Amino acid sequence: MANNNYDLEERTAKFSENVIDFIKSVNRNPLNDSVLRRLIRSATSVGENYCEENNASSK
């Protein structure tokens, strides 16, 4: 039962969207490109991991 004030699924999705928007605003170049790729992978994996854990058959 999710509490609307503490809905982690929604919060992690919003976090991922915010990071993606931030990365779109950064001027990419060879020096920061690998860091930005790692940032987007780690930021989006937070929500993915939460959903996977939340939907696990045993808790």
C-alpha positions as CSV (number, residue, x, y, z in Angstrom):
1,M,0.0,0.0,0.0
2,A,1.7,3.2,-1.2
3,N,1.5,6.4,0.7
4,N,1.2,9.3,-1.8
5,N,3.6,11.4,0.3
6,Y,6.2,8.7,0.1
7,D,5.6,7.1,-3.3
8,L,9.1,5.8,-4.1
9,E,8.1,4.5,-7.6
10,E,6.9,8.0,-8.6
11,R,9.8,9.7,-6.9
12,T,12.5,7.5,-8.6
13,A,10.8,8.1,-12.0
14,K,10.8,11.8,-11.4
15,F,14.5,11.7,-10.4
16,S,15.4,9.9,-13.6
17,E,13.5,12.4,-15.7
18,N,15.2,15.3,-13.9
19,V,18.7,13.8,-14.5
20,I,17.8,13.2,-18.2
21,D,16.7,16.8,-18.5
22,F,20.0,17.9,-16.8
23,I,22.1,15.8,-19.1
24,K,20.3,17.3,-22.1
25,S,21.3,20.8,-20.9
26,V,25.0,20.0,-20.6
27,N,27.3,20.7,-23.5
28,R,28.7,17.3,-24.3
29,N,32.3,16.9,-25.3
30,P,34.9,14.0,-25.3
31,L,35.9,14.9,-21.7
32,N,32.5,14.6,-20.1
33,D,30.7,12.2,-22.4
34,S,31.6,9.0,-20.5
35,V,30.7,10.6,-17.2
36,L,27.3,11.7,-18.5
37,R,26.6,8.2,-19.9
38,R,27.4,6.6,-16.5
39,L,25.3,9.2,-14.8
40,I,22.2,8.5,-16.9
41,R,22.7,4.7,-16.4
42,S,23.0,5.0,-12.7
43,A,20.2,7.5,-12.3
44,T,17.7,5.4,-14.3
45,S,18.7,2.1,-12.7
46,V,17.5,3.4,-9.3
47,G,13.8,3.3,-10.3
48,E,14.4,0.0,-12.2
49,N,15.9,-1.7,-9.2
50,Y,13.2,-0.4,-6.9
51,C,10.4,-1.7,-9.1
52,E,12.1,-5.0,-9.5
53,E,12.5,-5.4,-5.7
54,N,9.0,-4.1,-5.0
55,N,7.5,-6.7,-7.4
56,A,9.6,-9.6,-6.1
57,S,7.7,-12.7,-5.1
58,S,9.4,-13.0,-1.7
59,K,10.0,-9.9,0.5
